[in-house]
């Protein structure tokens, strides 16, 4: 496969970048997001601290995860909690530990590396992971100019599909860090509700992106977010599909490429022509009507998603309090010693 950064911009009018349907990393997990329903888990439970053990309460239970994946054993969970205890994280919920080990295909060493990157980046990147209260005006602003569609029907392989697109084409209104923050909040919202899932697909619509958006991208935030997606996010990413690709897509890829491993690069599909070209990967019955699909429109899914984020304000607050306990000394040691080891686990 040729390097996207070297492809002339004019070729993106008809480019489709193929990839092998494999997981992103040797640890076998990765990005995504998605949620079903508007009212959380439907149980009437609020996302809050439990009285016993002072642990966060999820919208699903550890038993729900074990029914789908019996490989999630007490031995694995106890091992991971002991590792976390030594690093100032004594109260990680079992549901969260299950997400970590499921995303790493139940490999304990890979799971520890994943957890280290997850908590290290969250503890040291406040611009992406602090103050995640969707009622705050700065996030309300971005929720007005962006849309996140959490599609209710997984694809034929059981992968959840998340749609991300700009609604306001004015670059002056776009805040790059806040868009990333909301994207990661959306991932977390889906994990809160659905727990361990087969995989995730991210569908990015660039129809309203303009050249003026390019200077808004932060290189440091790109680097941190891509490290998080590739090494620390507790879910399995199966593909990234870009539709309505703009003529300067090659410039965006060129900015990202130094921070992307080959496994992530291979997952990218870029479409700038007929949307029906997408159907060979994602069938119409799994897509919103905006793309000729059979599901409801993106705007309605976005409204439901905004309600979900509002309902999870306490959950986001308590989750942030948890990763703040990650020792800075351990973060430095882990960044120096463990992250390089993770690169050795990449599949060719």
N, C-alpha and C positions, 0 to 999 in steps of 0.2 A: 504494500500500500504506500502511495506517495505521501510525503509530508504536506499537510494542509497549508502550512505557512509558506510553502514555496509555490502553491498553485496560484496562477494569475486570478485576479478578482473576477474577471469576466467569465471564468469557467464556473463560478458558483451559481450562475443562472440555471444550470441543469445538473449540478453535482449531487451525487448520492455517494456518501462515504460508507462502504460496507464494513462489517466487522463480524468476527466469530462470536456466537452467542455463549460467551464464557463469563465467569465472574471476574470482577475487577482485579482482585489481588489473590496471591497464593493463600492468604488467610481466608479468602473466599467470601468477603462481605462487601457491602457498600451502600451507597446513597439511595435515596428515595424519599417519599413522603406520601401521605394519603390518609384520608380518614373516611369513615362512612357515617352518615347520619349527622344530625344537627345537635342533638342533645347529649353528647358524650357517649357513654357506654350503654345508655338506656336503663341503667340500674337505679338511677336516682341518687347515686353516690356523688359527693362533691370531691374534686381533686384537692385533698388536704392532707395534713399529717395525721397518721394513725396515732391513737393513744399509746398503744403498746409498741415499744421499740423505736418510737419517734421516726418511723419510716414513711416515705411518701406513698400515697395510695394511687395505684394505676386504675385505669378503666377496664382492665382485664386482670386475671389472676394467674399465678404461677401454674395452677392446675390447667388453665386454658392452654398455656404454652406447652405443657407436658403432654397433653392429649394429642397435639399436632406433632410434637417432636420429643419422643420418649428418651432421646439421647441426653436431655437436660436432667442430669442426676444430682442428688444431694451432694455427692462427692465433688462434682465439678463446682457447684455453687459454694460449698464450704471452702474449697480451695481458693476461689476467687475472692470471697469475703475476707479470708485471712490475709491475702495479699493486699486488699484495700485497707484493712485495719492498720497495717503497718505504715500506711501512707496518709493517715489522717482522715480516712473515709469509713467510719464504722457502721454507717446505717444505709448502705446501698440496698434498695429493695430487691428481693429475689427476682422480681419481674424484669428489673433492669439488668441484673447479672445474666439472666436468661437471654436477653436481647444481645448482649455482648458475645456470649459463647455461641449462640446460634449464627450470628453474623460471621463468625470465624470457623464455622463448621466443627464446633466442639473441640477445637485444638486449644489446650490450656495456655501454652506459651504464646500462641498467636493472639489469644484473647487478652492476655496480660499486656501485650504490646498495644493492642487496640485500646484498652482501657487507659493506659498511660497517655497515649496521644489525645484521647477524648478529654480527659480531665486536665491535662497540661494546657491544651489550646484553650479550653473554656476558661481556665483560671487566669490566663495571660492575654486574652483577646477580648477586652470589655466592649470594644466597638461592635462585636458580633454576638456576644453572649450575655451581656448585662442589660438590666432594665427592660426585660422582655414582657412588658405589660402592653397589650394591644390597645388599651384605652388611652394611652398617652398620645398626645397630639402628633408627635413626630412619626409614630407608627400609623396613626390614623391617616395622616397625609399620604404615606406610601401605599396604604391599603386603598386609597382612592385613585391612585394613578397606576396601580398594578392589579392584576387578577391572578389568583391561585385557584385552580379548579381541582378539587379532589374527586376524581371520578369513582362512581360507586361500583363499577363492574371491572374486575381484573381482566387482563388479556387471556388468551387461550392457554398460556403457561402458568396462570395464577399470579402474574405480576401486577401490582397496583400501578396506576398511571396518574401522574401529577402533571398538570398543565400550568405553565408560568408564562405570563405575557404582559406587555405594557399596554395600558389603555390611553394614557396621555402622551402624545408624541413630543412634548416640549422637554428638551434636555434640562432646562432650568428647574424643572420640578422633580427630577430624578435624583435620588440619593442612593448611591451604590451600596454602601455599607448597610443601610436600612433594608434594602431589597434582599441582601444576603441574610440578614438577621431574620426576616420574615420567612424566607425559604427554609432555614434551619428550624425555625419554630414550627413550620408546617410538617417537616419530617417528624419532629418530636410529638406533635399532636396525633399523627397517625400511629406512631409507636405506642403512645398512651392508650389508644383505643383498641388497636388490632393486635398488638404484640408481635410475636414472631410471624413473619410472612415469607412466602416463597421468594419474592424479589420486588424490585421497584424499577419503574421506567420514568424518566423525566422528559416531558415534552415542552420545548421552549418555542414560543411563537415570537418572531422578530419583526412582524409586519410594521409595527409603529416605532421601531428603533431608527434613529437618525445618526448621521455622522457626528453631530454635536454631543451624542452620548459617550463617544469614545474617550474624550478627556476626563469624563467623570469616573472612569474605572481606576481603582487604586491597585497598584502593583503589589503592595504589601498585603492588602486584603485578598487579592487573588491568590497569592502564595499561601497565606494561612488557610483560606477556605479550601483550596485544592489539597493541601496536606491533610486537613480534617476529613474531607470526603474520601480520600484514598487510603488513609491510615487509621482513622479514628471513629468514623460514623458507624453506629451499630446496626447496620442493615445491609442487604445485598443489592447492589446496583447492577441491573442487567442491560441498560441501554440509555443513551441520551439522544433524543431526536429533535432536530432543529428544523422548523418549518418556516416558510416565507423568509428564507435567508436573504440578508441584504448584500449589496455589492461589495462591502468592505469586510465581509466575514473573515477573509484571510488575515486581516489585520488583528481581529479579535483573537483568532487562533494563535497568531504569532505572539501575542502578549501572554497567552496561557501556556503555550507549548513548553517553555523551560521548566514549568512546575508540574507537568503531566507525565506520568509514567505511560509506557506503551500500552498497557492494559486498558487504561482509561481512554486513551486516544483511539483505540480500536473500537470502542463502544459508540463513537459519535457517528450519527447519520445526519447528513445535511441535505435538505430539500428546498429548492427555490422554484420549482415548477408546479405541476398539477398535484393537488393534495392527495389524489387517489393513489399516487405512487407510495404513499405511506401505508396503504391498506395491506400490502403484503407482509408487513410487520405487525401492524395493529389493525384488526378488522373493524369495520364500521360499527358493529354492535357494541364496541368498547369505547367509541369516541363520541364527543358531544356533537350536536347538530351544526355547530360552527364549522366543523370540518367534514360535513356530509355524513355524520354519524347518526346513531339511533338514540343517543342519550340526550338529556336536557341541555340547555345552553350553558356556556361557561359562566355567564353573569350570575345565574341562579346558584351554581355550585360555589362561586366565590362568596356570595352572601351567606351561605351555610357555613363556609369555612371561617368567615369573620366572626360569626356567632360562636363557633367552636373555640376559637382563640380567646374570645372574651370569657368563656366559661372556664378556661384553663389558666386564668391569671394566677390563682393561688398555687397551682402546680408548678408553673414556671418560676414563681418566687421561691418556693421551697427547693426546687431543683438547683437554682442558682446558689442558694445558701449551702447546699451540699458540696458543690464543686469548689466553693470558696475555701473550704477546709483543706484542699490539696496543698501540701507543704511546698513553698517555693523552692526550698532546698532539694526536695525530691523531684520537682519539675526540672530543675537544672540538670540533675544527675541523669534523669530519665531521658531528657532531650539529647544529652551527650552520648548515652550508652545504648539506649533501647531503639530509638528511631532508626539509626543506621542498620540495625539488625533486621528491622522489618523489611527493608528493601531486598534482603536476601531471599525472602519468601515469595517474591514475584514469579509468576509463571511466564515462560517465554511464549 
